[in-house]
Structure formats: structure tokens, C-alpha cells
């Protein structure tokens, strides 16, 4: 009933020191089971449905406001809220729906903020939100986890375990987000199709192998270093990048002129290191510096070493880098499950423009893309002889460098011939 209600007043800066997991899934998928396990492991559970009921219990200001707005007909004989009666009135038109939202949203937002603000600074906050995908709230969390069960199995569970009429179960499933929409929103896909109890092992692994290390990395300012090993092109790289771009956009606000997916993972079908490169374009390096702490809080600490699969000045492309025009700031990912490099560059400076033209050139020229893959394979083979991950990355970048002197010129020749604009 309360689509989007958890957004109000919840995601202010004071909460960004914590790891926030948005948990969702279709009706009957077992989301409550997952949230219970995470809570038992130490997660601070904030359940949107529970809060939505809590703020309109008998005797609360919320219920009194609803009665003032919609009349005594929304109450049962014992004075509690008659939800079907409220729905019949509140969803009769846009004005009444707006009235409902104006009453309930601030109350739920305030209560949610209280619960999260009361958690320890090193907490892992699990926000259980049934309509997270429908409300497009994924960008407000460091991670989104979706609990999945096939629609037909969900119907069987709803009918068999909740005594819900089959037609009602199907109607509710049809009214929610599709599995494709949930996949696009999910950083973590939890398949609950197995026997009862099977899911606990996977949730415990998620907690110990990703959530706990991620939270600690944020606190300590530690980033994930992916070894220079090439993998086959992953068709989900684009959707993964889109989720990162959306989160970065929330933090950067007007400081970012644009945010782009760049590097090899932005070129469909190309082998690459499993590192998603993102470029934030800003007006000045001072603006880049002003974003450093906010980026750290959402899981992107600033780093000095280059750990991406993207060309850099000083590693080819025209020889020595002039910091006055090639300078940038770089942030890495603290998430063990998603290595990433966030490059912050000044609008119009050579590296900012070249990152975009290089990506688009490889997208348009299959021969150039294949040539680059061959160079990377040679570089990866050289890096494989180096034990230390950071040293291996530097070896990998250095081995690619000579090729970029020619590639820089060729990419701009393509841009001029094609009429390319950023």
C-alpha cells in the first residue's frame, strides 16, 4: 500500500558510515526468511512493512491523522485500522493517494531514521523493502539483494502455506516487478528455490564473505585489488555499471557534469579484467577533492595506485603526462564482490575526453577491439609472472603502454572521420 514510503528522511549523510543493504523480493519468495537469518547473524533489521503498521497502530498520531483525513469508516470495531477500507478510499483518486502518502511517508521515514541512527557505526543495516525495485530505491543503498523463486513456485507456496486463493496470488505477483526488473536491480541474487532450510548456508556465506568484509573495508578505507587476469566478456557488466553510476549520482549531485561507464567492460564482447571503470566528470579537481569523503562512505575510498583496465597518461598515449591537464583523482571499490575504479576528471581535459572516445572507438571498430584484446593477453601473461597483486597490475599496465601511443592517434582520427562528439 505504501509504495516508496521508506525514502523519506532516511538516507542523510549521518547514515553513510554504515553498510546499508536493501533487501527485496516478490511476494512468496522468502524474503522474511532471509532477513531473519541476517538479523540473527548481527544485521540491524529495518522492516518497512512492520514500520508501516507500527506508525498507524491504535493510539498513534498516525492513525488519528488518517481518521481526520478519511473518516471513522477506516476503523474496525476495536478501533484498529481497517486496511481494505482505507485502501478503498485512499486509492480512489490521485488526491486521496497523495493525502495518504503525506501522512504516512514522513512517519515511516522518521521511524526508519530512528532505528538506523540507533545502530552502531560499524553496523550492517538490512532494510527489508518489498517494493524497493518498484520504487526505484536501489541507488540509495550500497548493495541490493533480491530473493528469487520462480513465479509458479511462489503461487504454490502462497496457496499451500498462506491459504491464499490462487487467483489472488497470481494477481499480486503480476502487480509486482518482473524478474527481469529485479535482476537489473540486484547486486546479489539469492535463489530460494530449494528445499526449506537450504537458503541458510548461502545467506551465511553472503554475510561472512561479502557483507562483513565490505563494512570493514569502508571503515578502514581499504579497496579491492583485482589481479590482472582477463575473463570472458560478461553481459551483465553494463547493468552492474548502471547501478554504480546511479549510486554515484546520488552522492555527487550537481558536482558531476556527467558519469559514464568507460574502459573495457563498457565495450560489449571484449575480454577484460573484471573491474568496472566509471568516470565522473567535474568542473575542477577541487570539486573532485570535495567528493572524497562522501565517496568513501558509500564504499569508494580514494587510492593513488592505478588498478583499472583503462588507458592512463604516462602509460603511453603521447608520452609524459602533464599534471596540469591530465590530472585526476581515483577511487577504488571496498566491495569484495565488485572491484571497480572510479576516475574523477575535469570536463574537457584530454584524459576525460580520451576515455570516452577510446571506449566509443572500440565499440565501433571490431578490429581495433580485437587488437587491444591481443595486447592485453600479452600484458596479462607478463603480469602472471609477478607475485604481488599491485606489482602485477603495474606490470600489466606497463606492458600495454607502448600500444597506446598509436591508439591515441588512431582513436582521434576515427573521431574526426565519424563526427564523434562526447
C-alpha positions in Angstrom: 0.0 0.0 0.0 2.8 2.4 0.9 4.9 2.4 -2.2 8.1 4.4 -1.8 7.4 5.3 1.8 10.9 4.4 3.1 12.6 7.1 1.1 11.6 10.0 3.3 14.2 11.2 5.7 16.2 8.0 5.8 19.3 8.4 3.7 21.0 11.5 5.1 24.8 11.8 5.5 24.9 10.7 9.1 24.0 7.1 8.0 26.6 6.8 5.2 29.2 5.5 7.6 27.2 2.2 7.8 26.8 -0.5 5.2 23.2 -0.5 4.1 21.7 -3.5 2.3 18.4 -3.1 0.6 16.6 -6.5 0.7 13.7 -7.2 -1.5 11.9 -9.9 -3.5 8.5 -10.9 -4.8 5.7 -12.0 -2.6 6.2 -15.6 -1.5 9.9 -15.7 -2.4 11.1 -16.0 1.2 12.4 -12.5 1.9 11.4 -12.7 5.5 13.4 -15.9 6.0 16.5 -14.2 4.6 16.0 -11.1 6.8 15.6 -13.3 9.8 18.9 -15.1 9.2 20.7 -11.8 8.6 19.3 -10.4 11.8 20.4 -13.5 13.7 23.9 -13.0 12.3 24.0 -9.5 13.6 22.4 -7.3 11.0 20.2 -4.4 12.1 16.9 -5.2 10.6 14.6 -2.4 9.5 11.4 -3.8 8.1 9.3 -1.4 6.0 6.1 -3.4 6.4 6.5 -3.6 10.2 7.1 0.1 10.5 4.2 0.9 8.2 1.9 -0.9 10.6 3.6 0.4 13.7 3.0 4.1 12.9 -0.7 3.6 12.5 -1.5 1.4 15.5 -4.3 2.4 17.8 -3.4 5.5 19.9 -0.7 6.7 17.5 -0.8 10.2 15.9 -0.6 8.5 12.5 -3.9 6.7 13.0 -5.5 9.9 14.3 -4.4 11.8 11.2 -5.8 9.1 8.9 -9.1 9.2 10.7 -9.2 13.0 10.3 -8.5 12.7 6.6 -10.6 9.7 5.7 -13.2 9.4 8.4 -14.2 6.8 11.1 -15.1 4.3 8.4 -11.5 3.2 8.1 -11.6 1.8 11.7 -12.6 -1.7 12.8 -14.9 -2.3 15.7 -11.9 -2.4 18.1 -10.5 0.9 16.9 -7.7 -0.5 14.8 -7.1 0.4 11.2 -9.3 -1.4 8.6 -6.7 -1.6 5.8 -9.1 -2.7 3.0 -11.5 0.2 3.9 -8.6 2.6 3.9 -7.3 1.3 0.6 -10.8 1.7 -1.0 -10.8 5.4 0.0 -7.2 6.3 -0.4 -6.7 4.8 -3.9 -9.9 6.2 -5.3 -8.0 9.0 -6.9 -4.7 10.9 -7.1 -5.7 13.5 -4.5 -6.6 10.9 -1.8 -3.5 8.9 -2.6 -1.4 12.0 -2.1 -3.1 12.6 1.2 -2.3 9.1 2.4 1.3 9.5 1.4 1.7 12.9 3.0 0.5 11.4 6.3 2.3 8.0 6.3 5.6 8.7 4.5 7.0 11.2 7.0 6.1 9.0 9.9 7.7 5.9 8.4 10.8 7.9 7.3 11.2 9.3 10.8 10.8 5.9 12.5 13.2 4.3 10.0 15.8 7.0 10.6 15.5 6.5 14.4 16.1 2.8 14.0 19.1 3.2 11.7 20.5 6.1 13.7 20.4 4.0 16.8 22.6 1.3 15.3 26.4 1.1 15.9 28.7 2.9 13.5 30.0 -0.5 12.3 26.5 -1.9 11.8 25.3 -3.7 8.8 21.8 -2.3 8.3 19.3 -4.6 6.4 16.3 -2.7 5.1 13.6 -5.1 4.2 11.6 -3.3 1.5 9.0 -5.3 -0.5 8.7 -2.6 -3.3 12.3 -1.5 -3.5 12.5 -2.2 -7.2 9.1 -0.7 -8.0 10.0 2.4 -6.0 13.4 2.7 -7.8 15.2 2.9 -4.5 18.3 0.8 -5.3 20.7 3.7 -5.7 20.1 4.6 -2.0 22.0 1.5 -0.8 25.5 0.2 -1.2 24.0 -3.1 -2.1 20.7 -4.5 -3.2 19.8 -8.2 -2.6 16.9 -9.9 -4.3 15.4 -13.1 -3.0 14.2 -15.2 -6.0 11.8 -18.0 -6.5 10.1 -18.9 -9.8 6.6 -17.4 -10.1 4.8 -20.7 -10.3 6.5 -22.0 -7.2 5.6 -18.8 -5.4 2.0 -19.4 -6.3 2.2 -22.9 -4.9 3.7 -21.6 -1.7 1.2 -18.8 -1.3 -1.7 -21.1 -1.8 -0.3 -24.0 0.3 1.3 -22.1 3.1 -0.8 -19.0 3.4 -4.1 -20.3 2.2 -4.3 -17.5 -0.3 -6.7 -18.0 -3.2 -4.8 -18.9 -6.4 -6.3 -16.0 -8.4 -5.3 -13.6 -5.7 -1.7 -14.9 -5.6 -1.4 -14.6 -9.3 -2.8 -11.1 -9.3 -0.4 -10.0 -6.6 2.6 -11.4 -8.4 1.5 -9.8 -11.7 1.2 -6.4 -10.0 4.8 -6.5 -8.7 8.1 -6.0 -10.6 9.1 -8.6 -13.2 12.0 -11.0 -12.6 14.0 -9.1 -15.3 13.5 -5.8 -13.5 14.7 -7.4 -10.2 17.7 -8.9 -11.9 18.7 -5.5 -13.3 18.4 -4.0 -9.8 20.2 -6.8 -7.9 23.8 -6.8 -6.8 23.1 -10.1 -5.0 20.7 -12.7 -6.3 19.6 -15.2 -3.6 17.9 -18.2 -5.2 15.4 -19.7 -2.7 14.1 -22.4 -5.0 15.5 -25.3 -3.0 14.1 -27.2 0.0 13.2 -25.3 3.2 16.4 -24.6 5.1 18.7 -24.7 2.0 19.0 -21.0 1.8 20.6 -20.6 5.2 24.1 -21.7 4.0 24.1 -19.2 1.1 22.9 -16.3 3.3 25.6 -17.1 5.9 28.2 -17.1 3.2 26.9 -13.8 1.9 27.3 -12.4 5.4 30.8 -13.6 6.1 32.3 -13.4 2.7 30.9 -10.1 1.4 28.9 -8.0 3.9 31.2 -8.2 6.9 34.4 -7.5 4.8 32.7 -4.8 2.8 31.7 -2.9 6.0 35.2 -3.3 7.5 36.8 -2.1 4.2 34.6 1.1 4.3 35.6 1.9 7.9 39.3 1.2 7.1 39.4 2.9 3.7 40.5 -0.4 2.0 39.9 -1.1 -1.6 39.7 -4.4 -3.5 42.6 -5.0 -5.9 41.6 -7.3 -8.7 44.5 -9.3 -10.3 45.3 -8.6 -13.9 43.6 -11.7 -15.2 41.4 -11.5 -18.3 37.9 -13.0 -18.3 35.3 -13.5 -21.0 33.0 -10.6 -21.6 30.2 -10.6 -19.0 26.8 -9.4 -20.5 25.9 -8.1 -17.0 28.8 -5.6 -16.8 26.6 -2.9 -18.3 23.8 -3.3 -15.7 26.4 -3.6 -12.9 27.9 -0.3 -14.1 24.5 1.3 -14.3 23.9 0.5 -10.7 27.2 2.0 -9.7 26.5 5.1 -11.8 23.2 5.6 -10.1 24.7 5.4 -6.6 27.5 7.8 -7.5 25.0 10.2 -9.0 23.1 10.3 -5.6 26.3 11.3 -3.8 27.8 13.6 -6.4 24.6 15.6 -7.2 25.3 18.7 -9.1 29.1 18.4 -8.7 29.1 15.8 -11.5 28.6 17.1 -15.0 28.2 13.5 -16.2 29.0 10.0 -15.1 30.0 7.3 -17.6 30.8 3.7 -17.8 34.2 3.5 -19.5 37.1 1.1 -20.1 37.0 -2.4 -21.5 33.9 -3.6 -19.6 32.0 -0.9 -21.4 32.8 -2.5 -24.8 30.4 -5.4 -25.5 32.0 -8.7 -26.2 35.6 -7.7 -25.2 37.7 -9.7 -22.8 38.7 -7.7 -19.8 39.8 -7.7 -16.2 36.7 -8.0 -14.1 36.9 -4.3 -13.0 34.2 -1.9 -13.8 35.6 1.5 -14.7 33.4 4.6 -14.1 34.3 8.2 -15.0 32.9 11.2 -13.0 33.3 14.4 -14.9 33.6 17.5 -12.7 34.4 21.2 -13.2 37.7 21.2 -11.3 40.0 19.0 -9.2 38.8 20.9 -6.2 35.3 19.5 -6.9 36.9 16.1 -7.1 38.5 16.5 -3.8 35.3 17.7 -2.2 33.7 14.4 -3.1 36.3 12.2 -1.4 34.7 11.6 2.0 31.2 11.1 0.6 32.6 8.5 -1.9 34.4 6.7 0.9 31.3 6.5 3.0 29.4 4.7 0.2 32.2 2.3 -0.4 34.7 4.0 -2.8 37.8 5.1 -0.8 40.4 7.2 -2.6 43.5 5.5 -3.8 46.7 6.5 -5.5 47.7 3.4 -7.5 46.1 2.7 -10.9 44.1 -0.6 -10.8 41.8 -0.3 -13.8 41.7 -1.7 -17.3 41.7 1.8 -18.8 44.5 3.8 -20.5 46.3 6.4 -18.4 48.7 9.3 -19.2 52.3 8.2 -18.6 51.3 4.7 -19.7 51.5 5.6 -23.3 49.1 7.9 -25.1 51.5 10.6 -26.1 54.4 10.2 -23.6 54.8 12.0 -20.4 51.7 13.3 -18.6 51.3 17.0 -17.8 49.5 17.1 -14.5 48.1 20.5 -15.3 45.9 18.9 -18.0 46.0 15.2 -17.3 45.4 15.2 -13.6 42.6 13.2 -11.9 41.5 11.6 -8.7 40.8 7.8 -8.5 38.8 5.8 -6.0 38.5 2.1 -5.7 35.7 -0.2 -4.5 35.6 -1.6 -1.0 33.1 -4.3 -2.1 34.8 -7.7 -2.3 32.1 -8.8 -4.7 32.6 -5.9 -7.2 36.0 -4.5 -8.0 35.7 -1.1 -9.6 37.7 2.0 -10.4 36.1 5.5 -10.2 38.1 8.1 -12.2 37.2 11.7 -11.4 38.4 14.0 -14.2 37.9 17.6 -15.3 35.4 18.4 -18.0 37.2 18.9 -21.4 40.7 17.9 -20.2 42.5 15.4 -22.5 42.1 12.3 -20.4 38.4 13.0 -19.8 37.7 13.2 -23.5 40.0 10.4 -24.5 38.4 7.9 -22.1 35.1 8.5 -23.9 36.5 8.5 -27.4 38.6 5.4 -26.8 35.5 3.5 -25.5 33.4 4.5 -28.5 36.2 3.8 -31.0 36.5 0.2 -29.7 32.7 -0.2 -29.8 32.7 0.9 -33.4 35.8 -0.8 -34.7 35.9 -4.6 -34.1 39.4 -4.9 -35.5 40.7 -2.3 -33.1 38.9 -4.0 -30.2 40.4 -7.4 -31.2 43.9 -5.8 -31.4 43.5 -4.4 -27.9 42.5 -7.8 -26.5 45.6 -9.3 -28.0 47.7 -6.6 -26.4 46.0 -7.3 -23.0 46.6 -11.0 -23.3 50.3 -10.4 -23.7 50.3 -8.0 -20.8 48.3 -10.4 -18.6 50.9 -13.2 -19.4 53.7 -10.8 -18.3 51.8 -9.9 -15.1 51.2 -13.6 -14.3 55.0 -13.9 -13.6 54.6 -11.3 -10.7 53.5 -12.5 -7.3 52.3 -9.2 -5.6 48.9 -8.1 -6.9 49.7 -4.4 -7.0 53.1 -5.0 -8.7 51.3 -7.3 -11.2 48.9 -4.6 -12.1 51.7 -2.2 -12.7 53.4 -4.8 -14.9 50.2 -5.3 -16.8 49.7 -1.5 -17.4 53.3 -1.0 -18.4 53.1 -3.8 -20.9 50.1 -2.2 -22.6 51.7 1.3 -22.6 53.5 1.3 -26.0 50.4 0.3 -27.9 48.5 3.4 -26.6 50.8 5.9 -28.3 49.5 4.8 -31.7 46.0 4.0 -30.4 45.7 7.6 -29.1 46.2 9.0 -32.6 44.0 6.4 -34.3 41.1 6.9 -31.9 41.1 10.6 -32.6 41.4 10.1 -36.3 38.3 7.9 -36.0 36.5 10.5 -34.0 37.2 13.2 -36.6 36.2 11.0 -39.5 33.0 9.8 -37.8 31.9 13.2 -36.4 32.1 11.9 -32.9 31.0 14.1 -30.0 31.3 13.1 -26.3 
